[in-house]
Amino acid sequence: MEKNYEKAYALTKKYGQEHLLSFYDELNDDVKAALLEQILNIDFELSCELYKNAGQASDISEGGKVEPIGYKDKALLGEDVLKVYAEKGNALMSDGRFAAVTMAGGQGTRLGHNGPKGTYDIGLPSHESLFAIQCRRLKTQSEKCGKTIPWYIMTSRENDAATKAFFEEHDYFGYDRDYIKFFVQSMLPMIDFDGKIVLESKGKIKEGADGHGGLFSAMIKNGIYDDMKAKGIKWIFVGGIDNVLLKLCDPAFLGFVDESGCGIGAKSLVKRDAREKVGVFCLMDGKPYVIEYTEVSDEMAEARDENGEFLYGDAHILCNMFNISAFEKMTGDFGGLPYHTAIKKTNFVNGDGEIVVPDKPNAYKFEAFIFDAFKYFDSMAILRVERSEEFAPVKNKDGEDSPATARELFMNAVDK
């Protein structure tokens, strides 16, 4: 531990973060070891750069040329066309050319649930957890195509052990455990407005997951990308754990994207109203792009075509398909994606060792967004789907996007 302390001290001194070790002598050995590990895992160069750029304008405000993006409406394609796509997708799955990735690094805290979000039961008659629902769909499709679909699950340092224990406890829901691999998402420290990394307690640094855009670097760092290459996988579907209606293994969607000749694809749905809090698809300087709702002007949000439809109405719902070549386009240790800055209110330990509860935002949190990878491609295959069939998020304890609304949508859906 002494050697690690010397390394950690040298790092904190070099980057002006000595306060991280201010209370080191007061900690027990386990907490000391955990704190040193946190410090040694921080990329201080990156953190300094992120703090330096925290006040800079976002891409959308820098004046790129924004245009509507094309899409195909699934409801208008016809059964014959969808059948052809499904046959193509099933063939790719049967040949072992497809894998599914679930992003499940979150906790169920906002739902009042003590544990990983994927272990949450939204109150279905079956009492299936979110993990069990996704696993059941994968198992059904694997049986249909005669090939077990590899399933990769991105966890966080906070919930990795609990997630693995949950799968063990439920015997992997009857899925072949050799085809399930877990990997841990990277974390980034929160930084206060004075450039100091936030101490959550005397022996713990306040960190946050680096966003769903961290998927690429996490897969490369954890050997997941190499594993997929070795298996001969061509297409990778990426979705979140909190959408109860998510189709992790939709052969028609897979066939649609493969047939398009594009390296990436996504499902979209029409936003509820002009100001729904969802990112929307567009072209930015001729390349596929998603503009976050916080960056959309009123004029853009309200814009409609001659048929009265929103010009920028296709919402990004985290249902993305990537050719494995996408990972080869992601350059650098952090996936080549920019980080976006969020201003947060967070408790911190002051110089006297007291926990301070601020009454206004006091720190920066940094995240990369998966859709920033889209700009690496010239075109993108977007399939517009029905909200009632494919989107039932579980984000809030009550009200909109809650277990109650997701449960109702799930029970009314044709394909559960």
Secondary structure by P-SEA (a helix, b strand, c coil): caaaaaaaaaaaaaacccccccccccccaaaaaaaaaaaaacaaaaaaaaaaacccccccccccbbbbbbbbccccccaaaaaaaaaaaaaaaaaccbbbbbbccccccccccccccccccccccccccaaaaaaaaaaaaaaaacbbbbbbbbbccccaaaaaaaaaaacccccccccbbbbbbbbbbbbccccccccccccccccccccccaaaaaaaaaaaaaaaaaacccbbbbbbccccccccccaaaaaaaaaacccccccccccccccccbbbbbbccccbbbbcccccccccccccccccccccccccccbbbbccccccccccccccbbbbbbbbbbbbbcccccccccccccbbbbbbbcccccccccbbbbbbbbccccccccccccccccaaaaaaaaaacccc
